[in-house]
C-alpha cells in the first residue's frame, strides 16, 4: 500500500508539501497566488535559459573553436540545463491548473527524472569546472599532462552516469495520483507506507551529495585560488585588471551556487526533521508549503544564470561569439541580398502581368504563338 504522504509542489523530489491525512494540519494548502506567479517565473527562466544555453552549445561546438577541458564541462553543463528546461513548461502548466497533471504518468516520470538529473549533473559539472580552474591556476605546470580533453570527456561520462543513477528513485516513486480532497490528478512522489524512511533517506542524500559536498569542494577551490592570487604567486599575470577579473568570477561562482540552492536545501532539511517528528508543527509545514516553490525558482534560475556566469562574463567567450558573428554575417548578408533580388524580380513580373491586363493576356493565348 502506498503512503498518502504526497508532494504537490511539482517536482521537488524532496518534500512532502501536503499531508493528506494529517489530523492537526488538515487546513494547510498551497497559496492560490502561486498558481499565477510561479508559472510566470518559470516562463521567464525557460526563455532566458533556453536561449542562453543553446547559444553556448552552438558557439562552443563550432569546428573553428578550440576544444578545451573547460569548454567540455561548459557544454555538458549547458546540455544538462537544456534537458531540464525542456520540462519546465510542463511544470508551469501544472501549477497554473491548480496542481492538475494532464500529461499522463509517463511524462510525469520523465519530467521528474529530468529535474533530478539536472540537480546532480549541473552541480557536479560546476564542481569539475571549479577543480579544473583551481588546478590550472595554482598548479599550471604540474597539471598540464592530466588536464587533457580525453580525461575531461571520461569525467563527463562518469558524471552523467552518476546523475542517471540518482534518478532511479524518482523513476520508481514518481507517478500520477488522484487526490479526491482537491479533485486533481497530481504528479507526486509516492513512497511505500511500509517503509517510512524512504523520503528522509533520499532527501538527506540529496542534501549531502547535491549541495554539502559540492559546495565544500567549490568553496575550498576558490578560497585556495584567492589565497594563491593574493599571495603573490608568479604563475599568473598579476596585473590589477586580471586579478580583479578572476576574483570577481570567484566570488560570483560561489555566491551564485550558494544563493540559488541553499534556501531549497534548508527547507528540505526542515522537511526531513518534520517528517521524523523532530520538528513537527503546523507552522513549519506551512512554511515549507509556502516557501518551497519559491526556493525552487531560485534553484531553477541557476539554469538561466549559468550561461551568463560562466560564458558571457568571460572575455574569451565574447571574442568567440563575435568571431562567429563575423564569419556568419557575410553569408547571411549574401543570402538576404539573394532573397531580396528574387523578390524584386518576382515583384516586377507581377507588376508587368497586372499592366498587361487579363483580357489582353487571354487574347494573346487564344491567338497562340
C-alpha positions as CSV (number, residue, x, y, z in Angstrom):
1,X,0.0,0.0,0.0
2,X,1.4,3.4,-1.0
3,X,1.8,6.2,1.5
4,X,-0.7,9.0,1.2
5,X,2.1,11.5,2.0
6,X,2.4,13.2,-1.3
7,X,4.2,16.2,-2.8
8,X,2.1,18.7,-4.7
9,X,4.9,21.1,-5.3
10,X,5.5,20.0,-8.8
11,X,8.8,18.0,-8.6
12,X,10.8,18.9,-5.6
13,X,11.9,15.3,-5.3
14,X,12.4,16.2,-1.7
15,X,9.5,17.5,0.3
16,X,6.0,16.3,1.2
17,X,4.2,19.5,0.8
18,X,0.8,18.3,1.8
19,X,0.0,15.5,4.3
20,X,-3.5,14.4,3.3
21,X,-4.4,12.5,6.4
22,X,-2.8,14.7,9.0
23,X,-5.2,15.3,11.9
24,X,-3.6,18.6,13.0
25,X,-2.8,20.2,9.7
26,X,-5.8,19.4,7.5
27,X,-6.3,23.1,6.7
28,X,-2.8,23.6,5.2
29,X,-2.8,24.1,1.5
30,X,-0.6,25.9,-1.1
31,X,-1.3,29.6,-1.7
32,X,-3.5,30.4,-4.6
33,X,-1.2,33.2,-5.6
34,X,1.4,30.6,-6.5
35,X,-0.8,29.4,-9.4
36,X,-0.3,32.7,-11.2
37,X,3.1,33.8,-10.0
38,X,5.1,30.6,-10.3
39,X,4.2,29.8,-14.0
40,X,5.3,33.3,-14.9
41,X,8.6,32.9,-13.2
42,X,9.1,29.5,-14.8
43,X,8.3,31.0,-18.3
44,X,11.0,33.7,-17.8
45,X,13.5,31.2,-16.7
46,X,12.7,28.9,-19.6
47,X,13.1,31.7,-22.3
48,X,16.3,33.1,-20.9
49,X,17.8,29.8,-20.0
50,X,16.9,28.1,-23.3
51,X,18.3,30.9,-25.5
52,X,21.4,31.3,-23.4
53,X,22.3,27.6,-23.2
54,X,21.5,26.9,-26.9
55,X,23.8,29.8,-27.8
56,X,26.6,28.4,-25.6
57,X,26.4,24.9,-27.2
58,X,26.2,26.4,-30.7
59,X,29.3,28.7,-30.2
60,X,31.4,26.2,-28.3
61,X,30.7,23.3,-30.7
62,X,31.8,25.1,-33.8
63,X,34.7,23.4,-35.7
64,X,36.7,26.7,-35.6
65,X,36.5,26.8,-31.8
66,X,39.4,25.2,-29.9
67,X,38.3,22.2,-27.8
68,X,39.4,22.6,-24.2
69,X,38.8,21.0,-20.8
70,X,36.8,24.0,-19.6
71,X,34.7,24.1,-22.8
72,X,33.9,20.4,-22.4
73,X,32.5,21.0,-18.9
74,X,30.7,24.1,-20.0
75,X,29.0,22.3,-23.0
76,X,27.9,19.5,-20.7
77,X,26.6,21.9,-18.1
78,X,24.6,23.7,-20.8
79,X,23.2,20.4,-22.1
80,X,22.2,19.4,-18.6
81,X,20.4,22.7,-18.1
82,X,18.7,22.4,-21.5
83,X,17.3,18.9,-20.7
84,X,15.8,20.3,-17.5
85,X,14.5,23.5,-19.2
86,X,12.6,21.3,-21.7
87,X,10.4,20.0,-18.9
88,X,9.8,23.5,-17.3
89,X,6.8,24.4,-19.4
90,X,5.0,21.2,-18.3
91,X,5.6,22.2,-14.6
92,X,4.4,25.8,-15.4
93,X,1.1,24.4,-16.8
94,X,0.9,22.0,-13.8
95,X,0.9,25.0,-11.4
96,X,-1.4,27.1,-13.5
97,X,-4.1,24.4,-13.5
98,X,-4.1,24.0,-9.7
99,X,-1.7,21.1,-9.5
100,X,-3.6,19.1,-12.0
101,X,-1.3,17.0,-14.2
102,X,-2.7,16.5,-17.7
103,X,0.2,14.8,-19.5
104,X,-0.1,11.2,-18.2
105,X,2.1,9.0,-15.9
106,X,4.9,8.5,-18.4
107,X,5.5,12.3,-18.8
108,X,5.2,12.7,-15.0
109,X,8.1,10.3,-14.5
110,X,10.1,11.7,-17.4
111,X,9.8,15.4,-16.3
112,X,10.6,14.4,-12.7
113,X,13.7,12.4,-13.9
114,X,14.9,15.4,-16.0
115,X,14.7,17.6,-12.9
116,X,16.6,15.1,-10.7
117,X,19.2,14.6,-13.4
118,X,19.8,18.3,-13.6
119,X,20.1,18.8,-9.9
120,X,23.0,16.4,-9.7
121,X,24.6,16.8,-13.2
122,X,24.7,20.6,-13.2
123,X,26.2,20.9,-9.8
124,X,28.8,18.2,-10.5
125,X,29.9,19.9,-13.7
126,X,30.2,23.2,-11.9
127,X,32.3,21.4,-9.3
128,X,34.5,19.9,-12.1
129,X,34.9,23.4,-13.6
130,X,36.0,24.7,-10.2
131,X,38.5,22.0,-9.6
132,X,39.9,22.4,-13.2
133,X,40.3,26.2,-12.6
134,X,42.0,25.6,-9.3
135,X,44.5,23.2,-10.8
136,X,45.1,25.4,-13.8
137,X,45.8,28.5,-11.7
138,X,47.5,27.0,-8.7
139,X,49.4,24.2,-10.4
140,X,49.7,25.4,-14.0
141,X,52.8,23.3,-14.9
142,X,52.1,20.2,-12.9
143,X,48.5,19.8,-14.2
144,X,49.2,20.2,-17.9
145,X,49.6,16.5,-18.5
146,X,46.5,15.4,-16.6
147,X,44.3,18.3,-17.8
148,X,43.5,16.9,-21.3
149,X,40.4,16.6,-23.4
150,X,40.2,12.8,-23.3
151,X,40.2,12.8,-19.5
152,X,37.6,15.6,-19.4
153,X,35.3,13.5,-21.6
154,X,35.7,10.5,-19.4
155,X,34.9,12.5,-16.3
156,X,31.8,13.9,-18.0
157,X,30.7,10.4,-18.9
158,X,31.1,9.4,-15.2
159,X,29.1,12.4,-14.1
160,X,26.2,11.6,-16.4
161,X,26.2,8.0,-15.2
162,X,26.1,9.0,-11.5
163,X,23.4,11.6,-12.2
164,X,21.4,9.0,-14.1
165,X,21.7,6.5,-11.2
166,X,20.5,9.1,-8.8
167,X,17.3,9.5,-10.8
168,X,16.3,5.8,-10.3
169,X,14.3,6.6,-7.1
170,X,12.4,9.3,-8.9
171,X,11.6,6.9,-11.8
172,X,10.4,4.3,-9.2
173,X,8.3,6.5,-6.9
174,X,7.0,9.4,-9.1
175,X,3.6,8.9,-10.7
176,X,0.2,10.5,-11.1
177,X,-2.1,10.2,-8.1
178,X,-5.7,11.3,-7.9
179,X,-6.4,13.4,-4.8
180,X,-10.1,13.3,-4.1
181,X,-9.9,16.0,-1.5
182,X,-8.7,18.5,-4.1
183,X,-10.3,17.0,-7.2
184,X,-7.0,16.9,-9.1
185,X,-4.6,14.3,-10.6
186,X,-1.2,15.3,-9.2
187,X,2.3,14.3,-10.3
188,X,3.7,13.3,-7.0
189,X,6.3,11.1,-5.2
190,X,4.5,8.2,-3.6
191,X,6.6,6.2,-1.1
192,X,5.8,2.7,0.3
193,X,3.9,3.2,3.6
194,X,5.6,0.1,5.0
195,X,9.0,1.8,4.7
196,X,8.5,5.3,6.1
197,X,12.2,6.2,5.9
198,X,12.4,6.4,2.1
199,X,11.7,10.1,2.0
200,X,14.0,11.3,4.8
201,X,16.7,9.0,3.5
202,X,16.6,10.2,-0.1
203,X,16.2,13.8,0.9
204,X,19.2,13.7,3.2
205,X,21.2,12.0,0.4
206,X,20.3,15.0,-1.8
207,X,21.3,17.5,0.9
208,X,24.7,15.8,1.2
209,X,25.5,14.8,-2.4
210,X,23.8,17.6,-4.3
211,X,24.8,20.5,-2.0
212,X,27.0,20.0,1.0
213,X,29.8,18.0,-0.7
214,X,29.9,20.1,-3.9
215,X,29.7,23.4,-2.1
216,X,32.6,22.3,0.2
217,X,34.7,21.4,-2.8
218,X,33.8,24.6,-4.7
219,X,34.4,26.9,-1.7
220,X,37.7,25.1,-1.0
221,X,38.9,25.5,-4.6
222,X,38.1,29.2,-4.8
223,X,39.5,30.0,-1.3
224,X,42.8,28.5,-2.4
225,X,42.7,30.3,-5.7
226,X,42.1,33.6,-3.8
227,X,44.9,32.8,-1.4
228,X,47.2,31.9,-4.3
229,X,46.5,35.1,-6.2
230,X,46.7,37.4,-3.2
231,X,49.8,35.6,-2.0
232,X,51.8,37.0,-5.0
233,X,52.4,33.7,-6.8
234,X,54.1,34.1,-10.2
235,X,52.1,31.6,-12.1
236,X,49.6,34.2,-13.3
237,X,49.9,37.7,-14.7
238,X,49.5,39.9,-11.6
239,X,48.1,42.9,-13.4
240,X,45.4,44.6,-11.4
241,X,42.8,44.1,-14.1
242,X,43.5,40.4,-14.4
243,X,43.4,39.9,-10.6
244,X,40.1,41.8,-10.3
245,X,38.5,39.9,-13.1
246,X,39.5,36.5,-11.7
247,X,38.5,37.4,-8.1
248,X,35.1,38.7,-9.3
249,X,34.5,35.4,-11.1
250,X,35.5,33.6,-7.9
251,X,33.0,35.5,-5.8
252,X,30.3,35.2,-8.5
253,X,30.6,31.4,-8.8
254,X,30.5,30.8,-5.1
255,X,27.7,33.2,-4.4
256,X,25.5,32.1,-7.3
257,X,25.8,28.4,-6.3
258,X,25.0,29.3,-2.7
259,X,22.2,31.8,-3.3
260,X,20.4,29.5,-5.8
261,X,20.4,26.3,-3.9
262,X,21.0,27.0,-0.2
263,X,17.3,28.0,0.6
264,X,15.9,24.9,-1.1
265,X,18.2,22.6,0.8
266,X,17.5,24.3,4.1
267,X,13.7,23.7,3.6
268,X,14.4,20.2,2.5
269,X,16.3,19.5,5.8
270,X,13.5,21.1,7.8
271,X,11.1,18.8,6.0
272,X,13.2,15.8,7.0
273,X,13.0,16.9,10.6
274,X,9.3,17.5,10.3
275,X,8.7,14.0,8.8
276,X,10.7,12.3,11.5
277,X,8.8,14.2,14.2
278,X,11.8,16.1,15.4
279,X,10.3,19.5,14.5
280,X,6.7,18.7,13.7
281,X,4.3,21.6,13.9
282,X,1.8,23.2,11.5
283,X,3.7,26.4,11.2
284,X,6.8,24.5,10.0
285,X,4.6,22.6,7.5
286,X,3.0,25.8,6.3
287,X,6.4,27.5,5.9
288,X,7.6,24.6,3.8
289,X,4.5,24.6,1.6
290,X,4.6,28.3,1.1
291,X,8.3,28.8,0.6
292,X,9.3,25.6,-1.3
293,X,8.0,26.7,-4.7
294,X,10.0,30.0,-4.5
295,X,13.2,28.3,-3.3
296,X,12.7,26.0,-6.4
297,X,12.5,29.1,-8.5
298,X,15.9,30.2,-7.1
299,X,17.4,26.8,-7.8
300,X,16.0,26.7,-11.3
301,X,17.2,30.2,-12.1
302,X,20.7,28.7,-11.9
303,X,20.0,27.1,-15.3
304,X,19.4,30.6,-16.8
305,X,22.3,32.2,-14.9
306,X,24.9,29.6,-15.8
307,X,25.4,30.8,-19.5
308,X,26.0,34.4,-18.4
309,X,28.0,33.5,-15.3
310,X,30.4,31.0,-17.0
311,X,30.5,32.3,-20.5
312,X,29.1,35.7,-21.2
313,X,31.0,37.3,-18.3
314,X,34.3,36.0,-19.8
315,X,36.1,37.9,-22.4
316,X,37.2,34.7,-24.2
317,X,33.6,33.7,-24.9
318,X,32.6,37.1,-26.1
319,X,35.5,37.0,-28.5
320,X,34.4,33.6,-29.8
321,X,30.8,34.9,-30.2
322,X,32.0,38.0,-32.1
323,X,34.3,36.0,-34.3
324,X,31.4,33.6,-35.1
325,X,29.2,36.6,-36.0
326,X,31.8,38.0,-38.3
327,X,32.1,34.6,-40.1
328,X,28.3,34.1,-40.4
329,X,27.3,37.7,-41.1
330,X,28.6,37.9,-44.7
331,X,26.9,34.7,-45.6
332,X,23.7,35.8,-44.1
333,X,24.0,39.1,-45.9
334,X,24.6,37.3,-49.2
335,X,21.5,35.1,-48.7
336,X,19.5,38.2,-47.7
337,X,20.6,40.0,-50.9
338,X,19.8,36.9,-53.0
339,X,16.3,36.7,-51.5
340,X,15.8,40.4,-51.9
341,X,16.8,40.2,-55.6
342,X,14.4,37.3,-56.2
343,X,11.6,39.1,-54.5
344,X,12.3,42.2,-56.6
345,X,12.3,40.2,-59.8
346,X,9.0,38.5,-58.8
347,X,7.5,41.8,-58.0
348,X,8.5,43.3,-61.4
349,X,7.0,40.3,-63.2
350,X,3.8,40.6,-61.2
351,X,3.6,44.3,-62.0
352,X,4.1,43.6,-65.7
353,X,1.4,41.0,-65.6
354,X,-1.0,43.5,-64.0
355,X,-0.2,46.1,-66.6
356,X,-0.9,43.7,-69.4
357,X,-4.4,43.1,-68.1
358,X,-6.4,39.8,-68.0
359,X,-8.3,40.4,-71.3
360,X,-5.2,41.2,-73.3
361,X,-3.4,38.1,-71.8
362,X,-6.4,35.9,-72.7
363,X,-6.5,37.3,-76.3
364,X,-2.8,36.5,-76.7
365,X,-3.2,32.9,-75.5
366,X,-6.3,32.4,-77.8
367,X,-4.3,33.5,-80.9
368,X,-1.4,31.2,-80.0
369,X,2.3,31.9,-80.6
